[in-house]
Amino acid sequence: MSAFDIVSIGEPMVEFNQTRPGEPEYLQGFGGDTSNMLIAAARQGARTAYATRIGDDEFGRMFLALWREEGIDTSGVAIDPHAHTGVYFVTHGPTGHAFSYLRKGSAASLLRPEDLPLGLIRGARFVHASGISMAISACACEAVFAAFEAARAAGAKLAFDPNLRLKLWPLDRARAAIAAAAAMADYCFPSAEDAHALCDRDDPDAMIDWAHGLGAKTVLLKLGAEGVVVSDGTRRERIAGFKVKAVDTTGAGDCFCGATLARLAAGDHLFEAARYANAAAALATTGFGAVAPLPRPDAVRRLLASR
C-alpha cells in the first residue's frame, strides 16, 4: 500500500483577496494552486503530502499550521532561512478577477532536483504538479521533471494541470514545457482558456484531441461554469456545470483536480470521480478565497443529490 494517495510539487502563496470591487479591503487567506489542490483532496479524505519550500517567516509558519490542521503531511516541506514565502493579491472587477504577485525569489522558486524528497514521491499513488510549478524558475521546472521521472519509475500515476501564467514565462517556452509534462501525464487537467492559448483551438473536442496528441492518457477539460469534458482516449463525456451563486472562482480548478484525484484514490471510476469533482468545484466558487470555500464531502453529496 502506498504511503500517500497524492503528493504535489509546487508553490504555496499567502492570499489577500479583495472583498469589495474598487475598495481597499482584503481578506487574508491562503493560495497557490498545488496547495489548494492538496487541501481540496485532503478534505475529501485523501492521504496527502506536499513537496515545497517556504520562508522562515510568519507566512511560512501560517502555512505549516494550515497544512497540519488539514491533515497534509509536511515532511517534504523545507524551510529556507534566506528566502520569503510568496504572496499574491486578488482584485475583482467587471471582467472577473485579476492577480498581482510578489513571488520573485520566493523559497519555492529555489526548489532544485537535488532538494526533492524522493522517498515521499516514490511512495505516492499520484504525483501532481502544474505549469505554475514549472514556470516559477528554471530549477523548479527541472525539479518537476525529475519528480515525474522518479514517480513514474516507482509506478505512480502522474497528474498535471497546465495552469498557464504568461506573467511567469513567455508563451513559446510555456508551450514546450507544458507539452513535455503533458506527454508524461496519466491525467491532464487543462482549462479551456489555457488550452486555447496553448493550441489555438476553440472547440472543446479539438482541445482534447490536442492534449491526447501530446501524449496525455486521460484529459479532463475544465469549462468553468459550463462544467467539464472528460476523455479516457476511448470514451468522451461532457458533464454539465451546476448553477450556484458564485462570488469568487479563485481555486475552483484546483478543487476540481484535487477532488478528482481523491475520488480516484478512493476507487471511483474516472467519470464518477469527475462528476463528484465537478460538484465540488462549483461549491468552491460560493465563498471568497481559494481555501475557505473548499467543500467537505457532505456538501458535495447534497449538491449531487439535488440534480
C-alpha positions as CSV (number, residue, x, y, z in Angstrom):
1,M,0.0,0.0,0.0
2,S,1.3,3.5,-0.9
3,A,2.2,5.8,2.0
4,F,0.2,8.6,0.4
5,D,-2.6,8.9,-2.2
6,I,-1.3,12.3,-3.6
7,V,2.0,14.1,-3.4
8,S,2.2,17.5,-5.1
9,I,5.1,19.7,-6.0
10,G,4.7,23.5,-6.2
11,E,4.5,26.9,-4.6
12,P,2.2,27.9,-1.8
13,M,1.3,31.6,-1.6
14,V,-0.4,33.8,1.0
15,E,-3.5,35.4,-0.5
16,F,-5.0,38.8,0.0
17,N,-8.4,38.7,-1.7
18,Q,-10.4,41.9,-2.4
19,T,-13.8,41.6,-0.8
20,R,-15.5,44.6,-2.5
21,P,-14.6,45.7,-6.0
22,G,-12.8,49.1,-6.0
23,E,-12.4,49.2,-2.3
24,P,-9.1,48.7,-0.3
25,E,-10.5,45.9,1.8
26,Y,-8.8,42.5,1.6
27,L,-9.4,39.2,3.3
28,Q,-6.2,37.3,4.1
29,G,-6.3,33.6,3.1
30,F,-4.1,31.0,1.5
31,G,-3.4,30.1,-2.1
32,G,-1.0,28.5,-4.6
33,D,-2.6,26.1,-7.0
34,T,-0.8,23.0,-5.6
35,S,-1.6,23.8,-2.0
36,N,-5.2,24.4,-2.9
37,M,-5.4,21.1,-4.7
38,L,-4.0,19.2,-1.8
39,I,-6.4,20.8,0.7
40,A,-9.3,20.0,-1.6
41,A,-8.1,16.4,-1.8
42,A,-7.5,16.1,1.9
43,R,-11.0,17.4,2.7
44,Q,-12.3,14.6,0.5
45,G,-10.4,12.1,2.6
46,A,-7.2,11.6,0.6
47,R,-3.9,11.0,2.3
48,T,-1.8,13.9,1.0
49,A,1.8,15.3,1.3
50,Y,3.5,18.4,-0.1
51,A,6.9,18.8,-1.6
52,T,7.8,22.5,-1.4
53,R,9.8,25.2,0.2
54,I,8.7,28.1,2.4
55,G,10.4,31.1,4.0
56,D,11.4,31.2,7.7
57,D,8.8,33.9,8.2
58,E,5.4,34.3,9.7
59,F,3.6,33.5,6.4
60,G,5.6,30.2,6.2
61,R,4.6,29.3,9.8
62,M,1.0,30.1,9.0
63,F,1.1,27.6,6.1
64,L,2.6,24.9,8.3
65,A,-0.2,25.3,10.8
66,L,-2.8,25.3,8.0
67,W,-1.4,22.1,6.4
68,R,-1.2,20.3,9.7
69,E,-4.8,21.3,10.5
70,E,-5.9,20.0,7.1
71,G,-4.1,16.7,7.6
72,I,-1.4,17.3,4.9
73,D,2.0,15.7,5.6
74,T,4.7,18.4,5.8
75,S,7.8,16.1,6.0
76,G,8.7,17.2,2.4
77,V,8.4,20.9,3.2
78,A,11.8,22.6,3.5
79,I,12.2,25.9,5.4
80,D,14.6,28.4,3.8
81,P,16.1,31.0,6.2
82,H,17.2,33.2,3.3
83,A,14.1,33.5,1.1
84,H,10.5,34.6,1.6
85,T,7.1,32.9,1.3
86,G,5.2,34.1,-1.8
87,V,2.3,36.5,-1.6
88,Y,-0.4,37.5,-4.1
89,F,-3.4,39.8,-4.3
90,V,-6.8,39.2,-6.0
91,T,-8.8,42.1,-7.2
92,H,-12.3,41.9,-8.7
93,G,-14.0,43.9,-11.4
94,P,-16.4,43.8,-14.4
95,T,-14.2,41.3,-16.3
96,G,-13.7,38.9,-13.4
97,H,-10.7,38.5,-11.0
98,A,-7.1,39.6,-11.6
99,F,-3.9,38.6,-9.8
100,S,-0.9,40.5,-8.7
101,Y,2.1,38.6,-7.4
102,L,5.0,39.1,-5.0
103,R,6.8,35.9,-5.7
104,K,10.2,36.7,-7.3
105,G,13.0,34.9,-5.4
106,S,10.5,33.0,-3.2
107,A,11.6,30.0,-1.3
108,A,9.6,27.7,-3.5
109,S,11.1,29.1,-6.7
110,L,14.5,27.9,-5.4
111,L,13.5,24.3,-5.4
112,R,16.1,22.1,-7.2
113,P,16.0,18.5,-8.3
114,E,18.5,17.6,-5.6
115,D,16.1,19.1,-3.0
116,L,13.3,16.7,-3.8
117,P,12.0,14.4,-1.1
118,L,12.3,11.4,-3.4
119,G,11.2,8.8,-0.8
120,L,7.9,10.7,-0.4
121,I,7.4,11.0,-4.2
122,R,8.2,7.3,-4.8
123,G,5.7,6.3,-2.1
124,A,2.7,8.1,-3.7
125,R,-0.2,6.7,-5.8
126,F,-0.5,10.0,-7.7
127,V,2.2,12.7,-8.1
128,H,0.9,16.1,-9.2
129,A,2.4,19.3,-10.4
130,S,1.3,22.3,-12.6
131,G,2.5,24.7,-15.2
132,I,3.0,27.2,-12.3
133,S,5.2,24.7,-10.5
134,M,7.5,24.8,-13.6
135,A,7.2,28.4,-14.5
136,I,8.4,30.0,-11.3
137,S,12.1,29.2,-12.2
138,A,14.3,27.1,-14.4
139,C,15.4,25.0,-11.4
140,A,11.9,24.4,-10.3
141,C,11.0,23.3,-13.8
142,E,13.8,20.8,-13.7
143,A,12.6,19.6,-10.3
144,V,9.1,18.9,-11.6
145,F,10.5,16.7,-14.4
146,A,12.9,14.9,-12.0
147,A,9.9,14.2,-9.7
148,F,7.8,12.9,-12.5
149,E,10.6,10.6,-13.7
150,A,11.1,9.3,-10.2
151,A,7.4,8.8,-9.6
152,R,6.9,7.0,-12.9
153,A,9.8,4.7,-12.3
154,A,8.2,3.8,-9.0
155,G,4.8,3.1,-10.6
156,A,3.0,6.2,-9.5
157,K,0.4,7.9,-11.8
158,L,1.2,11.4,-12.9
159,A,-1.3,14.3,-12.8
160,F,-0.6,17.6,-14.5
161,D,-2.5,20.9,-14.6
162,P,-1.1,23.2,-17.3
163,N,-2.3,26.3,-15.3
164,L,-0.8,28.7,-17.8
165,R,0.5,32.0,-16.4
166,L,2.1,34.2,-19.1
167,K,3.3,36.7,-16.4
168,L,5.7,34.0,-15.4
169,W,7.2,32.8,-18.8
170,P,6.8,33.5,-22.5
171,L,4.3,31.5,-24.5
172,D,6.8,29.6,-26.6
173,R,8.7,28.3,-23.6
174,A,5.4,27.6,-21.8
175,R,4.2,25.6,-24.8
176,A,7.3,23.5,-24.9
177,A,7.5,22.7,-21.2
178,I,3.8,22.1,-20.8
179,A,3.8,19.8,-23.8
180,A,6.6,17.8,-22.3
181,A,4.9,17.4,-19.0
182,A,1.5,16.6,-20.6
183,A,3.2,13.9,-22.6
184,M,4.1,12.2,-19.3
185,A,0.7,12.6,-17.7
186,D,-1.7,9.9,-16.9
187,Y,-4.2,12.6,-16.0
188,C,-4.1,16.1,-17.6
189,F,-6.4,18.9,-16.4
190,P,-6.3,21.9,-18.8
191,S,-8.8,24.7,-18.6
192,A,-10.4,25.7,-21.9
193,E,-8.8,29.1,-21.6
194,D,-5.4,27.7,-21.2
195,A,-5.9,25.1,-23.9
196,H,-6.9,27.8,-26.4
197,A,-3.8,29.8,-25.7
198,L,-1.6,26.7,-25.9
199,C,-3.0,25.1,-29.0
200,D,-5.0,27.9,-30.7
201,R,-8.2,25.8,-30.9
202,D,-11.7,26.8,-29.8
203,D,-13.7,23.6,-29.9
204,P,-13.5,21.5,-26.7
205,D,-13.2,18.3,-28.7
206,A,-10.3,19.7,-30.7
207,M,-8.7,20.8,-27.4
208,I,-9.0,17.3,-26.0
209,D,-7.6,15.9,-29.2
210,W,-4.6,18.2,-28.9
211,A,-3.9,17.1,-25.3
212,H,-4.2,13.4,-26.3
213,G,-1.9,14.1,-29.2
214,L,0.7,15.4,-26.8
215,G,0.6,12.0,-25.1
216,A,-1.8,12.7,-22.1
217,K,-3.6,9.4,-21.5
218,T,-6.7,10.9,-19.8
219,V,-7.9,14.5,-20.3
220,L,-10.3,16.5,-18.1
221,L,-11.0,19.8,-19.8
222,K,-12.3,22.4,-17.4
223,L,-15.0,24.7,-18.9
224,G,-15.7,26.8,-15.8
225,A,-19.4,27.3,-15.1
226,E,-20.2,25.1,-18.1
227,G,-18.7,22.0,-16.4
228,V,-16.1,19.7,-17.8
229,V,-15.4,17.3,-20.7
230,V,-13.7,14.1,-19.8
231,S,-11.9,11.7,-22.2
232,D,-10.0,8.5,-21.5
233,G,-9.0,8.2,-25.1
234,T,-11.9,5.9,-25.9
235,R,-14.9,7.3,-24.2
236,R,-15.7,11.0,-24.0
237,E,-18.4,12.6,-21.8
238,R,-19.5,16.2,-21.2
239,I,-20.6,16.9,-17.6
240,A,-22.7,20.0,-17.2
241,G,-21.9,22.6,-14.6
242,F,-24.0,23.3,-11.5
243,K,-25.9,26.5,-11.1
244,V,-24.6,28.1,-7.9
245,K,-24.3,31.7,-6.6
246,A,-20.7,32.2,-7.5
247,V,-18.8,35.0,-5.8
248,D,-15.2,34.1,-6.4
249,T,-13.8,31.5,-8.8
250,T,-10.3,31.5,-7.3
251,G,-9.2,27.9,-6.8
252,A,-12.2,26.2,-8.4
253,G,-10.0,24.5,-11.0
254,D,-7.6,23.3,-8.3
255,C,-10.5,22.0,-6.3
256,F,-11.7,20.0,-9.3
257,C,-8.3,18.4,-9.7
258,G,-7.9,17.6,-6.0
259,A,-11.4,16.1,-5.7
260,T,-10.9,14.1,-8.8
261,L,-7.7,12.5,-7.6
262,A,-9.2,11.9,-4.2
263,R,-12.1,10.0,-5.6
264,L,-9.9,8.1,-8.0
265,A,-7.8,7.1,-4.9
266,A,-10.9,6.1,-3.1
267,G,-11.8,3.7,-6.0
268,D,-14.2,5.6,-8.2
269,H,-14.0,5.1,-11.9
270,L,-12.9,8.2,-13.9
271,F,-16.3,9.6,-14.9
272,E,-17.8,9.1,-11.5
273,A,-14.8,10.9,-9.9
274,A,-15.2,13.7,-12.4
275,R,-18.9,14.2,-11.7
276,Y,-18.2,14.4,-8.0
277,A,-15.3,16.8,-8.5
278,N,-17.5,19.0,-10.8
279,A,-19.9,19.5,-8.0
280,A,-17.1,20.2,-5.5
281,A,-15.6,22.8,-7.8
282,A,-19.0,24.5,-8.1
283,L,-19.2,24.8,-4.4
284,A,-15.7,26.2,-4.2
285,T,-16.9,29.4,-6.0
286,T,-19.5,30.2,-3.4
287,G,-17.2,31.9,-1.0
288,F,-14.2,34.3,-1.1
289,G,-10.7,32.9,-1.3
290,A,-9.0,29.8,-2.6
291,V,-9.2,27.7,0.6
292,A,-12.1,28.7,2.8
293,P,-14.9,27.6,0.4
294,L,-13.3,24.2,-0.5
295,P,-16.1,21.8,0.4
296,R,-16.4,18.8,2.6
297,P,-18.0,15.5,1.2
298,D,-21.4,16.0,2.8
299,A,-21.9,19.3,1.0
300,V,-20.7,17.8,-2.3
301,R,-23.1,14.9,-2.0
302,R,-26.0,17.2,-1.2
303,L,-25.4,19.2,-4.3
304,L,-25.1,16.0,-6.4
305,A,-28.3,14.7,-5.0
306,S,-30.1,18.0,-5.9
307,R,-29.6,17.3,-9.7
